[in-house]
Amino acid sequence: MTGITIGLQDKKQPSFEEQYELLYQIGEGKTGQVFVAKRKTPHYRSRAKTLAEEQHREREEQECNKELAVKFVRQEYLSTPNRVEALQSELSILGRVKHPGILRLRQVFQDDDKFAIVTDRATGGEIMNAVCRPGAPRIRECDVADLVTQLLDVLAYLHLNGITHRDVKVENILCKTQDLRDGILLIDFGLANMGTVGGMEMSGMNGTPHYMAPEMFHKHNHYGCSIDLWSLGVVTYVLLFGQFPFDARFMSQVEDKILKGEFEYPKELEPLVSHQAKKFIEYLLVPNPRERPPAAMALQHPWLQTDTSASTPFTDEHMAALTSFSEVS
């Protein structure tokens, strides 16, 4: 198999088969297959001799009850140096970070015939699908404010550690469970960059065009972590209005709108969204990156403070817009 040195696998650790039991498959894509798995219950040869040892065994047994996700990466997907480098970078970053809003990397296994990545499992699905799921409680503006607060907390943590995500979008936000109140997870660090805190080392058009900041469209321009704040502004707009702030038939037109930083709110939904929510979006969608707030400062915006965002469930019209977006995205 393609040689990848991730630095996360303990060469002395037992094999994947010795530690985990596969339960069932939940996904398959161009990069590989995803299964649900559980840790195998350890078999102890003798009784615990101390209270500490007994408590350690209890924690191990509790861990064995948790469902985890295992991704088996296809060998053919890792046939090019660029893909190997991207996976290496992503796993290296995930191995360093520890935050309740970031999907936890547990173990990496590599041998001659497989490359397996074990992570925690998020059962709630992508955020837009979770919000629009039949039977789910209707989302409120205050719920969106809470989700955005969680994302800002993640970005503040990443940026403080010199990490820029570079692909913040609704598809990369998962719900931990089917209950939004249990929180969300930011995933997919395949384009993430590890640099210096506050640095401007990045360049190139990396990301998803509708979410990309203006400075990313300039081929020879260098940019910093404020691109994530722009992307979060787009995410906030999508969660509140069910469409992109910058959209057009052709990508060249989308790019032109992003570079100008000019957008409008849908007339039929604008009255349903508070003034403070719209001011927050405008606070982030500023074309000049120097005028964009850092994540820690954005957390102090009035819209995100207690009792300032609307607590009324979204109307039928409002939910229809979100559902329409989730069905085509």
Secondary structure, 3 states (H helix, E strand, C coil): CCCCCCCCCCCCCCCHHHHEEEEEEEEECCCEEEEEEEECCCCCCCCCCCHHHHHHHHHHHHHHCCCEEEEEECCHHHCCHHHHHHHHHHHHHHHHCCCCCECCEEEEEECCCCEEEEEECCCCEEHHHHHHCCCCCCCEHHHHHHHHHHHHHHHHHHHHCCEECCCCCHHHEEECCCCHHHCEEECCCCCCEECCCCCCCEECCCCCHHHCCHHHHCCCCEECCHHHHHHHHHHHHHHHHCCCCCCCCCHHHHHHHHHHCCCCCCCCCHHHCCHHHHHHHHHHCCCCHHHCCCHHHHCCCHHHCCCCCCCCECCHHHHHHHHHHHHHC
